[in-house]
């Protein structure tokens, strides 16, 4: 698989005198933008609540803006899950100590309310999120970008476009941008075709008990819990 160094060699086929640091930083920016525009779903992340702890670190590859769903066991070991409501840190809503929700704190931690106690600790929490790519750095030119290998040329073209813009060679920039967009459209088409329709877990099987259709919920103890596969 092509490394950052090998991609830089292709970038340098376009004349330039910019440092390796500059070019890798531009390449990193291109990859991060692609991941922002085309969400890449990570494997679900699971942890267990601990009494007295309300803050839990997000996975290192988690895009804080890409947290899609947080579910928690109804009770320890039940393997029945319910979806937690998201509340922004800056929200003006009033809540009680018993209201269940989650927030993202400082883009690094997941905050759970209410704080787990000795009676409620041990519940599994599953986080569904979009990942961000590992940062590219001139200090590690042997790294392989997280972008799918078949489309690494997007990183080359995007970096060349930034070089051309920095040099004021706008005709070249337009040419690189056009080539980037043609390949990017192919990438969008391929990516959308490969991935499932539903952004979050959802039960789409028919119900045999009532002859109706399950639409993502079941009744348990007077409350509706999300159906999360496990």
N, C-alpha and C positions, 0 to 999 in steps of 0.2 A: 504494500500500500504506500502511496506517495507520502513522503515526509514534508515538513515545512521547507526544509532545505531544497528538496527537489522541485517544489512548487516555486520557490524563489528563483531557481535557475530558469524556469519558464518565464517568470515575470521579467527577468533581466534581459530577455531577448528584446525587450523594448528599452531603448537607451535611457539611462538615468544615472544620476550620481548620488541618489539618496542612500542613507545608511541602512544597514540590515534592520536595525531597531525600528526606524520609520516604516519600512516596508512590512515588517511583521505586524506592527501595530495596525497598519491599514488593513492587512489581511484579517486580523482578528476582528476588526470592526465590521468588515464585510460578513464574516461568518456569524457574528452576534446578531446582525440585522436580519440575516436570513432566518435564524432561529426565532426571532421576534415575529417575523411576518408569517412563517410557516411553523406553527407549534409542533414540537417533537415530544410526544408523550413518553414519560419515563415509566419504569416498572413501579407498581405501587410500593410505598414505603410504610413499614409497620413499626410501631413501638408500643410499649406498655406504660400506662400511667403509674406514677409514684406518689404516695401520700406527701402532701406539703409542697409539691412542685406544680406550678401552673405554666411554666415556660419550658418548651422543648425545642432544641435546635432543628432547623430545617435541614434536609439533606444538602450536601455540598453542591450538588448539581441542580438544585431546585431554583427555578425562576420564581421569585416572590410574587410576580404579577401573574404567574401561570398556575397557581394553586386552584384546582378545579372543584375538588370535593374533599371533605374530611368526614369520616364516619367513625363512630365509636360504639363499642359493645354496650348493649343495654345493661348488662351486669357481667362481672368477671367470669370468663369461661363459657358464656352463653352461646357464643358464635352467632348471635343475632345483633344486627347493627342498625343504627339510626344515623341520619345525616345531621351534622351540626350546622347551624346557621352561621354565616359569616357576618361579622360586624367590624366596620372600619375603626381604627384606633381613634380617629378624629370625630367619630359619631357623637351626636348630642343626645342619643336615646338614653333613657334611664333603665337600669337593670337591677334585679335583686341578686343576692349571692347565689341563689339556686337556679337562675336562668342559664340554660345551656347554649353556648355559642363559642366561636373561636375568632381570633384576630391574628394578624401578622404584625409582629413587633420589630421595628428597626430593620425590616427585610431579612432578618436572620433567625427569628424565633417564632414558634407557633404558641400562642397563648390560649389556654383552655379555661373556660369558666363553666361550672364552679371548680375551684381548686380541689383536686382529689384528696380524699381523707383516708384514714386507715380502713374505713368501712367500704369505700368505693374504689380504692386503688386496685391495680391489676387488670384494668380493662384495656383491651387492645384498641389502638387507634390506627386507622389506615388512611394514608394521605395519597390522593391522586393528583398528579401535577405534571406540568410541562417542564422539561429539563432545559438548562442552558448549556452551551458547549464549554468544554474546558478551554481556558484562556491560552492563546498562542503567544509564545514569548521568544525573543531572540536568544534567550539563555538556554533554550531547548529546541534546537533546530531539527532534532531527530523525532520530534513528536509528530503524530499523525492527526490531522484535523478530524473533528467529530462529524463533519458533513459527509454524507454518503460519497464513497470513492468515485462513483460514476459521474459525480457532479463537482469534483474538485476544481474543474476549469472555471467555475463561477468565482472561486477565490482568486484565481489568476487574473481573470478579466476585471473583477472588481478592483483589485489592487492596481492594475495598469490604468484603470480609469482615474483612480485617485492620484496617481503619479502624473498623468496627463493634465489633470485639473491644477495640481500644484505647480506645474511648469507653465501653465497658461496656454497649453496646446489643446484648444477646445475642439478642433476638428478631430483630433485623435480621441479625445474624451467621448465625443458623440459616437465614434465608431466602436469604441470599447463598450459603451453603454448599450448600444444597439445589439451587439453580440451577446452581452450579458443578459439582456431581456429575452432574447430568443431562447437561450438555454434555460433561463429561469422559468419561462412558461412551460417548457418541457418538464422541468423539475416539479412544478406545481401539479401538472397533469398526472405525472407518475406517482407523486406522493399522495394525492387525493384518491387515486385509484387503489393504492395499496392499503389504505387505512380504513378502519370501520366507520360506519355512519354515525354511531352514537359517541358523543364526547365523554359521557359518564356511564357507569354501569346501569343497565336497565333491563328488567325482565320483560321479554316480548312473547313469551309462551302463553298459549291459551289456558284458561282455567277449566279444569274438568269438573270441579265441584259445583260450580254455579252455571256452567255453560256460557260464561261470559269471557272477558278478556282481562288478564292481569295487566295493569298499566304501571307497575312499579312499586306498589305498596301492598302490604297485608295487614290485617287487623290483629292486634295482640294486646289483651288486657285493656281494651278501650282506647288504644292509641294506634296510630299508623306508623309502621316502621318501614324504612327502605329495604328492598330486597337486594342485598349485596352478595354476589357469588363468592364462595370460598371453597 
